[in-house]
Amino acid sequence: MLSGYELPGGRKYYICSRARRRHDCPGRHVPCWSIEQAVHQALLDDILTLENLLRVQLALQTVYLRSASTIEQERSQRTRRLRTVQGRISNLTAAIVEAGHSRSLFNSLAEAERERDRIEFEIEQLALFQPPPDIPAPKLTKIDETLRAELISDVPDKQRRVLREVIERIIVRGEDAEIKAIIHYRPIQANAPPGLGGADLINGAGGPDGIRTRDLGLDRAAC
């Protein structure tokens, strides 16, 4: 995590929080204005464009079609296993009623209930795998225009909202001759109204190569 700080004369920088707190990190200072301007420009020129939004949408749909059959098979397998475990729980409960207190029966019942809970959770997670958005170009254009207008506005709250909704994280490091920054950004949600971004890909998957990251190289001499 990076922390911001300001030097006399109004010069602002980012630095590794650990380096600032414990002085045991070799991470170099990153000029605030340079990286912020580069990220801002990358959003306008590269990420928040109709062409890119359409490309990301198509890539997400491709991932879904490739994975849907596997997800359905896993859901069916877990559903069958859940029925088996539920039957076992019923049998163990009946045995306890008949035989009275038995440590082995109670332990077996507790183990079966833990497995039931785990399988139910896994089924719930698989249910989150939904078809990606199929937003028509006119609506994507409206979303794009709204996001861009808020990003270039003079209202800090609007700018922050766009940055939070579009950007997942930014990896920054200072090298000898330049500053490297990689932007990880979020796809648009299917039901997002104009101006609202979306969640990360299901189960933290990285998605197809290139649809969620942009690499920036800044000349340190120009900073």
N, C-alpha and C positions, 0 to 999 in steps of 0.2 A: 504494500500500500504506500502511496506517495502522499507527502504532506506539502502544503504550500507555505511559503514564507516570503517576506518582503525585506529587502535591504534598504538602507538609507538612499534616498534619491529615487525611490519608487521602483527599483528593479525587483521583479518577482520571479521566483523559481519554485520548481518542485524538487523534492529530494525523498529518498527512501526514509520511511518513518523510523526504522531501526537505526539507520545511519545517523539520523539527527538525535535520537534518544540515547543510543549506546555507543555510537562512534565506532562500530565494529563491522561496518558494511562498506565495500569499496564502490558502491553505486555513486555515479556522478550527478551533479546538479543538472536539472533540465530547465532551460529558460521557459517561463510560463507562456509568454506572449507567442513565441514561435510555435510551440506544440499546439496551443489552443487554436491559433489561426490555421494551422495545417489540418487539424481535425475538422474544423468548421468548413474549410474549402473542400476537403474530401467528401464530406456529406453532401454538399451542394453539387459538386462536379461529377461524383462517381456513384454514391450510394442512393441518394434521393433523386433518382431519375426513373422515368417510366420504363426505359429499357432494362434497367437493373431489377426493378420490382417484378417485371414480367419474367425475367430470367430466373430469379429466385423462386417465384411461384411455380414455374415449370419444373425446376430441380426438386422442390419439395414434393410435388405430385409424383415425380419419377421415383423418389425414395419410398413414398407410401405404396405405390403399386408393386414395387419390388419386395416390400416387407409385409404387405397385408396378409398374404396367404400363410406365411410363417407365424404371424401373430395369431391368426385364427386357429391354427393347429395347436399352438401353445395354450390358448384359451380353452379349447376342447379337452386337451389332456388334463389341465388343472381342474376343470369342471368334473371330469370323471373321477379324478383322484379325490376331490372334495366329497363326492357322494360316498365313496368307499370309506373315507375317514369319518364322515357323519354316521354311517352305519356302524362303524367300530365304536364310536362314542355311545351310541344307543345301546349296543350290546354290553359294553362295560358298565354303563349306568344300571342296566337291568341286573347284571351280575352282582353289583355292589348292594342293590336293594335286597337281593336274595341271600347273599352270603354274609352281609354285614361288613364291618370294618375289616379291610385288608390292605396292607401297605402296598403290596404289589399291584392290586387292582387300582388303588388311588394313583399310584405313580404312572401306570399305563394310561389312565384316564387323563391325567394332566399332560402327558406327552402327546396324546391324540388331540387334545384341545389346542395345544400350542401349534401343532401341525395344521389343524383346521384354520386357526387365525392367520398363519403364514400364507396358506393357499388363498384364503379370501382376500388378503392384502394384495397378493400377486395378481389375482383376477381383476381387482379394482384398478391396479396400475395398467394392466393390459387394455382395460376399457378406455383409458385416456388416449390411446392411439387412435386418433380420428383422422378422417380425410383432411388434407390441407386445404387452404382457401382456393377458391376458383373465382377470383374477383375480376370482373370485366375491366377492360382497359379504361373506359370512361371513369369508373369509380376509383381505380388505381390512380388515375390522373388527378382526381379531386383530392385523394388522400395525400398524394405527393405535393400538390400545390399548397395544401393547408400546412403540411409539415415545413415546407420551405419558407412559407410566409412567417410562421412563428419563429423559425430559426434566425431569420434576418431581421426580426422585429427588434425594437428597443426595449422590450418588456422582458426583464431577466427571468421571471417565472415561466413565461412561455418558452424561452430558450432552454431553460433547465428541463422542462417537461419533454421537449423533443429529444434532448440529449439522453435523458433517462430511458425514454421509450424506444429509441432507435439503437443506442449503444449499450452493449452488455458490459464490456470492459475494454480498456486500452492498455497494452503492454508497452512500456517505454524504457529505453536504456540509452545511456550516452556512450558513444564509441569515440575513437581517436579523432576521426574527421567529420563525423556526423552523428545525428540523433536518430535512433531507430524507433519507430512507433508502429504497432500493429493494432488496428481497430477490429474488434469482434462485435458485430452488430446483430440485431434481432430481426427475424422475419415479421411481416405484418400479420396480425390475427385475422381470421376469416370474418369474424363479426365485429371487428374494430370499426367504430365510426370514424369519419375523416379526422385525421390529426392524432389518432391514437395508435401506438405501436403494439407489438405482440410479445408473447412469451418465447422462451427458448425452445429448441427442438425437443421432441419427446425423449425422456430418459437421458437427457444431456448429450445426445448424439451430436457429432460434429457436423453432420450433413455433408453434401457433396463438396468436393474440393473447390475452394474459391468463392462460395456463395455467401460466406459469413465473415470474411476477413479482408482487410485492405492494409497494405504495407506502405508506410510513409518513410521516406528518407530525407532528412533535413540537414543542410550544410551547417555544421557547427560554427563555421567562420561567419556565417550570415546572421547568427543569433547573438 
